Amino acid sequence: MSSDRSAPTPEHLRAWLSAAPARITDLRRALHERDRLGQELSRIRREVRRLKAVGWGVLGLLGLIALPTAVAVSRVLFPAEVDEIRARRFTVVDDRGTTRVQLGLVGEEGSVLELADSRGTRRAAIAVRPNGAAAIEMLGEERRPRVTLDVSPDGSPRLELRGQDGMSAVTVGVGRDGAAHVMLVDQHGQHRSALTITPGGSPGLTLNDETGTPRLGLAVAPDDWSQIDLYDRAGALRLGLSVSPQGAPVIGFDDNAGRRRILIGLLLDGKPTLDFFDQRGVARFLMSLRAAGTPRLIAVGSKRQIIWEAP
């Protein structure tokens, strides 16, 4: 069988054989380097697998740590049930951004709740002042208080109704001692009427003129005397009408100094009497009827002794 390639010459064979040891050495080095690279690749693969395992462990640990925190945050942001929310101030606004409700602390740690209308105008407020007094206030469209309910630190309540100008018109109150009153004020701020009840339960009504001076008084005294008093423009008592608990009527006339000068009445037995008094309030002249119907006159001296009597 013939071949196109020519046989190697002896020189080529010698050259190839002389280079063979070096090639074998290079081949061994290449094989050794391949083994080394294979071992390094295996080590890297083992390291990657180990790092993956560690990474998954760390992620699991972080998940265990973050889960309670996420649950707590979700409960705060999206609470299914909250027992208490603590803050120093709350503000509620409507869809247009208008403040409608404010709740918070004011002044020296007083507290207030304010309610506003759709225009943001304050219309109602509930406040507790630093001294312990509590108040409820309602305002009109003109932004002036119209109704005010106060409770003082000692527990005494007071209700005040105001006119459109903001001036007090009606005041209702109860004192710490139990005394109650209703006061009416005119458009000029003058007290015109007062209905009172004393701590003992005795009622009284006073009517004042345009200057605030008492002109008429009605009362039931603690001893059950009923009384009507008429005053002059200076506030002095000038005429008094009363009825005793036993039913005896009396009319008294006083001078401009408030001293009783004349007394007209019926005694308990129904006998009429007319008495005149001096400046000191001493009865000096008395007129009455005896049981038989005959008149009786008595004159009294400065030392309260009878100096004349008839018949």
C-alpha positions in Angstrom: 0.0 0.0 0.0 1.4 3.3 -1.1 1.2 6.6 1.0 1.4 10.2 -0.2 3.4 11.3 2.9 7.1 10.7 2.8 8.8 8.8 5.7 10.5 11.0 8.3 14.1 11.5 7.8 16.5 10.3 10.5 17.2 13.9 11.4 13.5 14.6 12.1 13.3 11.4 14.3 16.3 12.5 16.2 15.0 16.0 16.7 11.6 14.6 17.8 13.1 12.2 20.2 15.3 14.8 21.7 12.3 17.1 22.2 10.1 14.3 23.7 11.3 14.6 27.3 10.5 18.3 27.4 7.1 17.6 25.9 6.4 14.9 28.4 7.4 17.3 31.2 5.0 20.0 29.8 2.3 17.4 29.6 2.8 16.4 33.2 2.7 20.0 34.3 -0.5 20.5 32.3 -2.0 17.4 33.9 -0.9 18.5 37.4 -2.3 22.0 36.8 -5.6 20.4 35.6 -5.8 18.4 38.8 -5.0 21.5 40.9 -7.7 23.5 39.1 -10.1 20.6 39.6 -9.4 20.5 43.3 -9.7 24.3 43.5 -13.0 24.2 41.7 -14.3 21.5 44.0 -13.2 23.6 47.0 -15.0 26.7 45.6 -18.1 24.7 45.0 -18.0 23.4 48.6 -17.5 27.0 49.8 -20.4 28.2 47.7 -22.7 25.5 49.1 -21.6 26.4 52.7 -22.1 30.1 52.1 -25.6 29.3 50.7 -26.4 27.3 53.7 -25.2 30.1 56.0 -27.1 32.7 54.0 -30.3 30.8 54.3 -29.8 30.4 58.0 -29.1 34.1 58.4 -32.2 34.9 56.4 -34.3 32.5 58.5 -32.9 34.1 61.7 -33.7 37.6 60.5 -37.1 36.5 59.5 -37.7 35.1 63.1 -36.5 38.4 64.5 -38.4 40.7 62.1 -41.7 38.8 62.4 -42.6 40.0 65.9 -41.6 43.5 65.0 -43.6 43.4 61.8 -46.6 42.1 63.7 -46.2 44.9 66.3 -45.9 47.5 63.6 -48.9 46.1 61.8 -51.0 46.2 65.0 -50.1 49.9 65.4 -50.7 50.9 61.8 -53.7 48.5 61.3 -55.0 47.7 64.8 -57.6 45.1 65.0 -58.2 46.1 68.7 -56.5 48.8 70.6 -56.9 49.3 74.4 -55.1 52.7 74.6 -53.6 55.3 72.3 -51.3 57.9 74.0 -50.5 61.3 72.5 -50.4 65.0 73.5 -52.6 66.3 70.7 -55.0 65.0 68.0 -56.3 66.9 64.9 -59.1 65.7 62.6 -59.6 67.3 59.2 -62.2 66.7 56.6 -61.7 65.9 52.9 -60.9 69.6 52.1 -58.2 69.8 54.8 -60.4 71.9 57.1 -59.7 71.3 60.8 -62.9 70.0 62.4 -61.8 68.5 65.7 -58.9 69.3 68.0 -58.1 67.4 71.2 -55.0 68.2 73.3 -53.3 70.0 76.1 -53.2 73.8 76.4 -51.7 76.4 78.8 -50.2 75.0 81.9 -51.4 71.4 81.1 -55.1 72.3 80.8 -57.0 70.0 78.4 -59.5 71.0 75.7 -61.7 69.4 73.0 -62.8 71.8 70.2 -65.4 71.1 67.5 -65.6 73.3 64.3 -68.1 73.6 61.5 -67.4 73.0 57.8 -65.8 76.5 57.6 -63.4 75.7 60.4 -65.2 78.1 62.8 -65.1 76.8 66.4 -68.6 76.1 67.5 -68.2 74.0 70.7 -65.5 73.3 73.2 -65.0 71.3 76.4 -62.1 72.3 78.6 -60.6 71.5 82.0 -58.5 74.3 83.3 -55.3 73.8 85.3 -57.1 74.7 88.6 -59.5 71.9 88.1 -62.5 74.0 86.8 -64.4 72.4 83.9 -66.3 74.3 81.2 -68.5 73.6 78.2 -68.8 76.5 75.7 -71.0 76.8 72.6 -70.6 79.6 70.1 -72.8 81.2 67.5 -72.1 81.9 63.8 -70.6 85.3 64.9 -67.9 83.3 66.9 -69.1 84.7 70.2 -70.0 82.4 73.2 -73.7 81.9 73.5 -73.9 79.2 76.1 -71.4 78.5 78.8 -71.5 75.8 81.5 -68.9 76.1 84.2 -68.1 74.0 87.2 -65.7 75.8 89.6 -62.9 73.9 91.5 -65.2 73.7 94.6 -67.9 72.0 92.5 -70.3 74.9 92.1 -72.0 74.9 88.7 -73.1 77.9 86.7 -75.0 78.1 83.4 -74.7 81.4 81.4 -76.8 82.3 78.3 -75.5 85.2 76.2 -77.0 87.4 73.6 -75.8 87.8 70.0 -73.5 90.6 71.2 -71.8 88.2 73.6 -73.2 89.9 76.8 -74.6 87.7 79.5 -78.4 87.6 79.6 -79.3 84.7 81.9 -77.2 83.2 84.7 -78.2 80.1 86.6 -76.0 78.9 89.5 -75.7 76.9 92.6 -73.3 78.0 95.4 -71.1 75.6 97.4 -73.5 76.2 100.4 -76.5 75.1 98.3 -77.9 78.6 97.6 -79.3 78.8 94.0 -80.0 81.8 91.8 -81.3 82.8 88.4 -80.3 86.2 87.2 -81.7 88.1 84.2 -79.7 90.9 82.6 -80.9 93.5 80.0 -79.2 94.4 76.8 -77.2 97.1 78.6 -75.7 94.6 81.1 -77.9 95.7 84.0 -79.3 93.1 86.4 -83.0 93.4 86.1 -84.3 90.3 88.0 -83.0 87.7 90.4 -84.7 84.6 91.7 -82.8 83.1 94.7 -83.1 80.3 97.2 -81.2 80.5 100.4 -79.2 77.6 101.8 -82.1 77.1 104.2 -84.6 76.8 101.3 -86.3 80.3 101.5 -87.1 81.6 98.0 -86.9 85.3 97.0 -87.6 87.4 93.9 -86.1 90.8 93.2 -86.9 93.2 90.3 -84.6 96.0 89.5 -85.0 99.2 87.5 -82.9 100.2 84.4 -80.0 101.3 86.7 -79.9 97.9 88.5 -81.4 99.3 91.7 -83.9 96.9 93.5 -87.5 98.3 93.3 -89.6 95.3 94.2 -88.8 92.2 96.3 -90.8 89.1 97.2 -89.7 86.6 99.7 -90.7 83.8 102.0 -88.6 84.1 105.2 -87.2 81.1 107.0 -89.9 81.5 109.7 -92.6 81.3 107.0 -93.3 85.1 106.9 -94.3 86.1 103.4 -93.0 89.5 102.4 -93.4 92.1 99.6 -91.1 95.1 99.7 -91.2 98.2 97.6 -88.1 100.4 97.2 -87.6 104.0 95.9 -85.1 104.9 93.2 -82.3 105.2 95.7 -82.9 101.5 96.7 -84.4 102.4 100.1 -87.3 100.3 101.4 -90.4 102.5 101.6 -93.3 100.1 101.8 -93.5 96.5 103.1 -96.4 94.1 103.1 -96.2 90.9 105.0 -98.3 88.1 106.5 -97.3 86.2 109.6 -97.3 82.4 109.7 -100.5 82.6 111.7 -102.1 84.7 109.0 -101.9 88.3 110.5 -101.3 90.9 107.7 -99.1 93.9 108.3 -98.3 97.0 106.1 -95.2 99.0 107.0 -94.2 102.4 105.8 -90.5 103.5 106.0 -88.8 106.8 105.6 -86.0 107.5 103.1 -83.4 106.2 105.6 -85.2 102.8 105.7 -86.6 103.3 109.2 -90.1 102.0 110.0 -92.4 105.0 110.8 -96.0 103.6 110.4 -97.4 100.2 110.8 -100.9 99.1 109.9 -102.1 95.5 110.6 -104.4 93.1 112.1 -103.6 91.3 115.4 -103.9 87.6 115.8 -107.4 88.0 117.3 -108.4 90.1 114.2 -108.2 93.5 115.9 -106.9 96.3 113.8 -104.0 98.4 114.9 -102.1 101.6 113.7 -98.7 102.4 115.1 -96.5 105.5 114.6 -92.7 105.3 115.3 -90.0 107.9 115.9 -86.6 108.1 114.2 -85.2 105.5 116.6 -87.9 103.0 115.7 -89.8 103.4 119.0 -93.6 103.2 118.8 -94.8 106.5 120.2 -98.5 106.5 119.3 -100.8 103.5 119.0 -104.4 103.2 117.8 -106.4 100.0 118.2 -109.8 98.6 118.9 -110.8 96.8 122.1 -112.6 93.5 122.2 -115.9 95.3 122.6 -115.1 97.4 119.5 -114.3 100.7 121.3 -111.2 102.6 120.1 -108.1 102.8 122.2 -105.3 105.4 122.0 -101.9 105.2 123.6 -99.1 107.8 123.7 -95.6 106.6 124.6 -92.8 108.7 126.0 -89.2 108.8 124.9 -88.4 106.2 127.6 -91.0 103.9 126.2 -93.4 104.6 129.1 -97.1 105.3 128.5 -97.7 109.0 129.1 -101.3 109.2 127.9 -104.1 106.7 127.2 -107.7 107.0 126.1 -110.3 105.9 127.0 
